[in-house]
Amino acid sequence: MLTIDEVKNISFRRANLGGYRLEDVEAFIDDVVATLEQSKKDKIELVKKLDILAKRIEEYRRDEENVRGALINAQKVMDATKKEANEEAQRIVNEAKIKAQDIIVNANSSVVEQKNNYLKLQADAVVLREQLLEIYKNHLALIDELPTVDDISKKQSELDSKFPVDESAVYTSVAQAEVAKTVNEVTKETAPVGKDVVDITTEFSTDAVQKAAEEAVSNAQSEE
């Protein structure tokens, strides 16, 4: 494979007859050299570009690895977060179920307690009602045993029939007692010292006493 320097330094042997013209060969060599030099430049540029592309590809590969690693990490983080979120959600749901169950149990217990208290109050009310009825019955029995106006009239009739009395004699006795009381009070003021009051009252005549008794009875009847 020829290099540019070899092409530049090439020399040809001259032939006696039918040889190439020197200026044509040199022109061709110049063209070949120019072509090779351009090819070399193009190759150098191409190599540079390839190197740049290789570097970029390497960068892309590194970026791809980084992105892939970031995606993997992101996926791991997302999976972990999702798992934690699911576990937290499940924990919250379980706690909510437990709390709801506790609330239901407490509510049922409160309802049962209130029902029992209500029934106890009802039972106490029944006992109180029975006690009040018993007291009321006892009071009614006591009230029934008390006399009425009719009972008084009947008792008066029975007593009058069993124990008849003379009302005038009763009034006379009452009058005599009043007269004796009055006489005793008077004699206490006028009787001599040392004289017994009973002796003085015996000095009054029976007629006077009878007369005073009749007046007392008459006055009593008038007052009625």
Protein Blocks (a to p, Z undefined) as FASTA:
>chain_A
ZZfklmmmpccdddfbhpacfklmmmmmmmmmmmmmmmmmmmmmmmmmmmmmmmmmmmmm
mmmmmmmmmmmmmmmmmmmmmmmmmmmmmmmmmmmmmmmmmmmmmmmmmmmmmmmmmmmm
mmmmmmmmmmmmmmmmmmmmmmmmpccfklmmmmmmmmmmmmgcdfklmmmmmmmmmmmm
mmmmmmmmmpcehiafklmmmmpcfklmmmmmmmmmmmmmmmZZ
